[in-house]
Amino acid sequence: MEIAAVNTVSVAPQTRLLSNTFSRKLGSVSSLSLRSIEREHRVGSARLRVSAAASSSSMDAVTAEKISPASFLENRESKKVLHFVKYHGLGNDFILVDNRDSSEPKITQEQAARLCDRNFGVGADGVIFAMPGVNGADYTMRIFNSDGSEPEMCGNGVRCFARFIAELENLQGKHSFTMHTGAGLIVPEIQDDGQQVKVDMGIPILKAQDVPTKLPGTKGEAVVQAELVVDGVTWNVTCVSMGNPHCITFGTKGGPNLKVDDLNLQEIGPKFEHHEMFPARTNTEFVEVLSRSHLKMRVWERGAGATLACGTGACALVVAAVLEGRANRKCTVDLPGGPLEIEWRQEDNHIYMTGPAEAVFYGSALL
């Protein structure tokens, strides 16, 4: 597999990353003069060539209309080349693929896992496909995790998907549309600033067998502050599905308040994910309560491991915090990659998530 990537340069912490080929943004953007870099790696008998461009200091102004993401993808389409755009939502990063011409993904799950490899591929937490809508939805979203598995949905991925569609369809200002996912119908709304995306994530699922978990219900059919023994330690957990399973914990039984920065996530995360009480495996959120409207979490994602952000996890933990009496229905959730605003509305029982999504670079992978 060969990967040809277009270089991008971060001009400032809050400045959008610019591609030397093109970058779409309101008004005009800046292009850096570039020099070429090419490296060759060998993995077994396979050769991987990564080519990119590095920046120099001179800058020339270009207009955003010269080359658009849509024309880039259309004009260079090839059966052997996958064209993509890399996005991230608070550091949870994805390879976005324009798959609107087919209901079958352009690459296999095995190819997706290779592309997600951070040493020998593009590097990402998953590959997301923008597909034709079904059942009356405007679009369909499918995602392959970095291990090749397919989850029902991804909250940060939804926001990246929404920004990707806005780029492809040249949408300006506030827009909303419907998305069919494995977790049901999702409605993202791009905000006026073009950066923030508000998503109606639907109604949380609490019934134990629908999460799914084998833990017995402790509050009716819901699993709230149940005891879960992990590697000889008893944790108090609440289980919530946002279309994908989540196990949320605020600490061990009888232990002090959890300090999430002290966790050895690489050690404890897989033990939750593969616990026998979760027949479909689980995402796990470890939560520290800063106040009734401010929570801090670290996440171990099913199929992706430790990530910088998890949108469905942020939604699930607010539900858990409310059910356990620890927080209000509207909270700021701090993740390693930045904050999300989460609201569980009492009037319609829906969860609303608001946060950013940002294009990083455009590239092509030779499959």
C-alpha positions in Angstrom: 0.0 0.0 0.0 1.4 3.4 -0.9 0.1 6.6 0.5 0.5 10.0 -1.1 -0.4 12.7 1.4 -0.8 16.5 0.8 1.1 18.4 3.5 -0.7 20.8 5.9 0.8 23.4 8.2 -0.6 24.6 11.5 -0.2 28.4 11.4 -1.5 29.0 15.0 -3.3 26.9 17.6 -6.7 28.2 16.6 -6.0 28.6 12.9 -7.2 26.1 10.4 -4.6 23.7 8.9 -3.9 24.7 5.3 -3.2 22.4 2.4 -0.7 23.4 -0.2 -3.0 22.0 -2.8 -6.2 23.7 -1.5 -8.1 24.5 1.6 -11.7 25.7 1.6 -12.6 28.4 4.0 -14.8 31.5 3.9 -13.1 34.3 2.0 -9.5 33.5 1.2 -6.8 31.3 2.7 -3.0 31.3 2.6 -0.8 28.8 0.8 2.8 28.1 1.8 5.6 27.5 -0.6 6.8 23.9 -0.2 9.7 21.6 -0.7 9.2 17.8 -1.3 10.0 15.1 1.2 9.8 11.4 0.4 10.4 8.4 2.6 10.3 4.7 2.0 9.5 2.1 4.6 9.4 -1.7 4.3 6.9 -3.8 6.2 7.7 -7.5 5.6 7.7 -7.9 1.8 5.4 -4.9 1.3 6.8 -1.5 0.6 5.2 1.7 1.8 6.0 5.0 0.2 4.9 8.1 2.0 5.3 11.4 0.1 4.5 14.8 1.5 5.5 18.4 1.3 7.2 20.4 4.0 6.7 24.1 4.4 9.0 27.1 4.0 8.3 30.5 5.4 7.1 32.4 2.3 3.3 32.8 1.9 1.2 33.7 -1.1 -2.6 34.4 -1.0 -4.9 32.1 -3.0 -8.7 32.1 -3.2 -10.7 29.2 -1.9 -12.7 28.8 -5.1 -9.8 27.6 -7.3 -10.0 24.0 -6.2 -12.8 22.5 -4.1 -12.7 19.2 -2.2 -15.5 17.9 -4.4 -13.7 18.6 -7.7 -10.5 17.2 -6.2 -12.2 13.9 -5.4 -14.2 13.8 -8.7 -11.3 14.6 -11.0 -8.8 12.2 -9.5 -11.1 9.2 -9.0 -9.4 5.9 -9.6 -10.2 2.3 -8.8 -6.8 1.9 -7.2 -6.6 5.2 -5.4 -8.6 6.2 -2.4 -9.0 10.0 -2.1 -9.9 11.2 1.4 -10.0 14.1 3.7 -8.6 13.9 7.2 -10.8 15.5 9.9 -10.7 15.6 13.7 -13.2 16.4 16.5 -11.2 17.4 19.6 -8.4 15.1 18.5 -10.6 12.1 17.7 -9.4 11.8 14.1 -11.0 10.2 11.0 -10.4 9.5 7.4 -13.5 10.7 5.5 -14.3 9.1 2.2 -16.8 10.4 -0.4 -18.9 7.2 -1.0 -22.1 8.9 -2.2 -22.1 7.0 -5.4 -22.4 3.6 -3.8 -23.9 1.8 -0.8 -20.8 -0.4 -0.5 -17.7 1.0 1.2 -14.8 1.7 -1.2 -12.4 -0.2 0.9 -12.5 -3.3 3.1 -12.3 -3.4 6.9 -8.8 -4.8 6.6 -7.7 -2.0 4.3 -9.3 0.5 6.8 -7.2 -0.9 9.6 -4.0 -0.5 7.6 -4.9 3.0 6.7 -5.5 3.9 10.3 -2.1 2.6 11.4 -0.2 5.7 12.7 3.3 4.4 11.7 2.6 2.7 8.3 -0.6 4.3 7.2 -2.4 7.6 7.2 -3.2 7.4 10.9 -6.7 7.7 12.4 -9.1 6.4 14.9 -11.4 5.2 12.1 -12.5 5.5 8.5 -15.9 7.1 7.8 -17.9 6.7 4.6 -20.5 9.3 3.4 -23.0 7.1 1.5 -26.5 7.6 -0.1 -29.3 8.0 2.3 -31.8 5.2 3.1 -35.3 5.1 4.6 -35.8 8.8 3.8 -32.5 10.0 5.3 -30.4 12.5 3.4 -27.2 10.5 3.9 -25.9 7.2 5.4 -22.8 7.1 7.6 -20.7 4.0 8.1 -17.5 3.7 10.1 -14.7 1.2 10.4 -12.6 1.4 13.6 -8.9 1.4 13.6 -9.0 -2.4 14.4 -11.2 -3.0 11.4 -14.4 -3.6 13.4 -17.6 -1.7 12.6 -19.4 0.3 15.4 -23.0 1.4 15.2 -22.1 5.1 15.3 -19.6 7.7 16.6 -20.5 11.1 18.1 -17.3 12.9 17.1 -17.4 11.2 13.8 -20.9 12.6 13.2 -19.6 16.1 13.6 -16.7 15.4 11.2 -19.2 13.8 8.8 -21.4 16.9 8.9 -18.5 19.2 8.1 -17.4 16.9 5.3 -20.9 17.0 3.7 -20.9 20.8 4.1 -17.6 20.9 2.1 -18.8 18.6 -0.6 -22.1 20.3 -1.0 -20.7 23.8 -0.6 -23.1 24.6 2.2 -22.7 28.0 3.9 -24.1 29.2 7.3 -26.5 27.1 9.5 -27.6 23.8 7.9 -29.1 20.6 9.2 -29.7 17.2 7.6 -30.6 13.7 8.5 -28.1 10.8 8.7 -28.9 7.1 8.8 -26.5 5.2 11.1 -26.3 1.8 12.8 -27.7 3.5 15.9 -30.7 5.0 14.0 -31.5 8.4 12.7 -29.1 11.3 13.7 -29.6 15.0 13.0 -26.5 17.2 12.9 -26.8 21.0 12.6 -23.8 23.0 11.5 -23.8 26.3 13.4 -23.5 29.8 11.9 -19.7 30.0 12.5 -19.2 26.9 10.3 -17.0 25.3 12.9 -19.4 24.1 15.7 -21.8 21.3 15.0 -24.8 20.6 17.3 -26.1 17.0 17.1 -29.4 15.5 18.2 -28.1 12.2 19.5 -31.5 10.8 20.2 -32.8 9.0 23.3 -30.4 7.1 25.6 -31.1 3.4 26.0 -31.0 2.1 29.6 -32.6 -1.3 29.5 -29.8 -3.8 30.4 -30.3 -6.3 27.6 -30.5 -3.5 25.0 -27.2 -1.8 26.0 -26.2 -4.8 26.0 -24.9 -6.0 29.3 -25.3 -9.1 31.4 -25.3 -7.1 34.6 -28.8 -7.2 36.3 -30.9 -4.1 36.5 -30.5 -2.2 39.8 -33.1 0.6 39.0 -35.9 -1.2 37.2 -34.3 -2.7 34.1 -31.5 0.0 34.1 -28.0 -0.7 35.4 -27.2 2.2 37.8 -24.3 2.1 40.2 -24.0 -1.7 39.9 -20.9 -3.5 41.1 -18.5 -4.8 38.5 -15.4 -6.8 39.5 -12.5 -6.0 37.2 -9.2 -7.7 37.8 -10.1 -8.3 41.5 -11.3 -4.7 42.1 -14.9 -3.8 42.5 -16.1 -0.7 40.5 -19.4 1.0 40.6 -20.7 1.3 37.1 -23.7 2.6 35.2 -24.5 1.3 31.7 -26.0 3.4 28.9 -26.3 2.9 25.2 -26.3 5.8 22.7 -26.8 3.3 20.0 -23.4 1.9 21.0 -22.6 0.4 24.5 -21.0 2.5 27.3 -19.9 1.6 30.8 -19.5 4.7 33.0 -17.7 4.7 36.3 -17.0 7.4 38.9 -14.7 5.2 40.9 -14.3 2.0 42.9 -16.6 0.7 45.6 -15.9 2.6 48.8 -12.9 4.3 47.2 -12.1 8.0 46.9 -13.4 10.3 44.1 -11.8 9.3 40.9 -8.8 11.3 39.6 -8.8 10.4 35.9 -5.3 11.8 35.2 -3.9 9.1 37.6 -5.4 6.2 35.7 -3.3 3.7 33.8 -5.8 3.6 31.0 -3.7 1.3 28.8 -3.8 -1.3 31.5 -7.4 -1.0 32.8 -9.2 -0.1 29.6 -9.0 -3.4 27.8 -10.2 -5.3 30.9 -13.4 -3.3 30.8 -13.8 -3.5 27.0 -13.5 -7.3 27.0 -15.3 -8.1 30.3 -17.7 -11.0 30.1 -20.5 -8.8 31.3 -20.5 -7.0 27.9 -21.3 -9.5 25.1 -20.7 -6.8 22.4 -17.7 -5.4 24.2 -18.0 -1.9 25.6 -16.7 1.7 25.5 -15.7 2.8 29.0 -15.7 6.3 30.5 -13.8 7.1 33.7 -15.3 10.3 35.1 -14.2 12.9 37.6 -16.8 15.3 38.9 -15.6 18.9 39.1 -19.0 20.4 39.8 -22.6 19.7 39.0 -22.2 21.3 35.6 -18.6 20.4 34.9 -17.3 16.8 34.4 -13.9 15.5 33.2 -13.5 12.1 31.5 -11.0 9.8 29.9 -12.2 7.1 27.6 -11.3 3.7 26.4 -13.1 3.1 23.1 -14.2 -0.3 21.9 -12.1 -1.1 18.8 -9.9 2.0 19.0 -8.4 2.1 22.5 -7.5 5.3 24.3 -8.7 8.3 22.2 -8.7 12.1 22.8 -12.4 12.4 22.7 -15.6 10.3 22.4 -18.9 12.1 21.6 -21.3 9.3 22.5 -19.2 8.7 25.6 -19.7 12.3 26.7 -23.4 12.0 26.2 -23.6 8.7 28.0 -21.7 9.9 31.0 -24.0 12.9 31.5 -26.9 10.5 31.5 -25.1 8.4 34.1 -24.2 11.4 36.2 -27.8 12.5 36.3 -29.1 9.0 37.1 -26.6 8.8 40.0 -27.5 12.3 41.2 -24.1 13.7 40.6 -24.8 16.4 37.9 -27.3 18.6 36.2 -28.8 17.8 32.8 -26.6 20.4 31.1 -22.9 20.0 31.5 -19.5 20.9 30.0 -17.5 17.7 29.6 -13.7 18.0 29.5 -12.0 15.4 27.3 -8.2 15.2 26.6 -8.8 16.9 23.3 -11.1 19.7 24.6 -14.6 20.4 25.9 -18.0 19.3 24.6 -21.3 20.8 25.7 -23.9 18.1 26.5 -27.6 18.6 27.4 -30.1 15.8 28.3 -33.4 17.6 27.8 -36.2 16.6 30.1 -39.0 17.7 27.7 -38.1 15.3 24.9 -35.6 12.9 26.6 -33.1 13.6 23.8 -29.4 14.2 24.2 -27.8 17.2 22.4 -24.1 17.4 21.8 -22.3 20.6 20.6 -18.6 20.7 19.6 -16.1 21.5 16.8 -15.0 19.5 13.8 -12.0 20.5 11.7 -10.4 19.5 8.4 -6.7 18.6 8.7 -5.5 17.7 5.2 -6.5 16.1 1.9 -4.7 13.0 0.6 -4.7 9.9 -1.6 -3.8 6.3 -0.7 -2.7 3.8 -3.3 -4.4 0.6 -2.3 
